[in-house]
Amino acid sequence: LDLGKWCRMNMNVTIRHAVAADAAAIKRVHIKTYRLSYKGFLPDNVLDALVMDRDVIERTRRYLEKTECFVALYQKRVVAYAYLVYPKPDCFEINALYVEPTFQRQGIGSFMLQTIFQEKKRFGF
């Protein structure tokens, strides 16, 4: 399985494994979604402090090297991502799933879950 080329398409959305070049786009989705989702739960100054700079992008790139991540692309643009972790050899968890606010409630998150579950089932999970 070539992680960079594996993908599934539906609804004009492509789901594939993330690659290092996706780091900035993943972080962009993260920040936009975090600011919307946690408004009123976290102080505005904390949410405003979420920035995208070279260090943040580089940390995300390094995290992608050791963590499995799927991205959803709409017109070649990353609009969602999901991180997976493996607490035990025979078990995986979805550690995070974020869908950019303008793409929420369109079935992209559900499609990502469906795709991840189908792939993991092929590998015996």
N, C-alpha and C positions, 0 to 999 in steps of 0.2 A: 504494500500500500504506500503510494507516494503521497505523503500528507499535504504537500503543496498543490497537488493536482486533483485530489479527490474532491468531488462536489456533488450536490444534489440541487436540482432546480424545481421551482414551483412558484406560482403567483408572481412571475417576473423577479423572483428573489433567488439568489444562488447561495447555498450554504457550503462552506468549505473549511478546512483546517486553516487556522491563521498562520501567517509567516511573519518573520521579523519586520518586513516592510509595512505591516499593518499596525505597528505600535502606535503611531501618532493618531491614526483614525480610531483605534480602540480607545485611546485616552480621551479623544474628543467626545465620543459617545458616552464614555463614563462620566465626564464632567457635566455634560448637558443633562444627562439623566439624573445624576446625583443632585444637582441643583434643584431640579423640579421635584423629585421624589422626597427630598428631605427638607424642603422649604417649610418652615414652621416647626420643624422638629429639631433642627440644628440652628444655631445663631447665624444670621446673615453673614457676619464677618468670617465665619468658618467656611461657608459655602463660597463666598467671594474670593477666599484665599486659594481655592482650587485653580491652579493655573497649569498651562502647558508650556514647559520650557524644555531645553535640551536634556536636562537631568531627568525629568519626569518621563520623557520619551525613551531615554536610554534605559531607565529602570524597567519600564514596560517591556522593552525589547529583550532585556535579560530575563525577565519573568517568563516571556513567551518561549525562551529556550528550554526551560525546565518544566513548563506547565502546558498541558493540552488545552487548546483554545479553538473554538469554532467561531467563524464570523458569518454574518448574513450580509450579502451585497445586493443593493438595488441600483441598477444602472452603473455597476462597477464601483459603487460607493459603499463603504462599510456603514451599516445602519444599526447593527446589533452584534453582540458577542456573548459567548458563554465560556467560562473557565471550568474545567473538570479537574478533580483531584481524586486520588486513589488511596483511601485510608487503609484498605486491605487489598491483597492481590486479586481477590475475586469480587471486588466492589468498587464502584465509582460514585462520586457525588458531583452534582453541579454546584460549584462554589459561588458562582455569580452568573447572572443572566441580565443583561441590560439592553433595552431597545430604545433608540433615540426617540425623544418625545414626539416628534412629528410623524413617526412611523408606528407609534403604539396603537393598540386596538385594531390592528389590521391582520392579525393572525401570524405575524412573523415570529414571535416568541414561541407560539405553539408549534409552528413549522420547524423551528430550531430543535425543540424538545423531541418532536417526532423523528427528525433526522438523526439526532444523537442516539436516541434509543434504538433505532433501526441499525445504525452502525455498530453499536455496542453489542447488540444481539448477535450480529454476524461474527463477533469475536468471542462469543460464549458468555456474555454477561446476562 
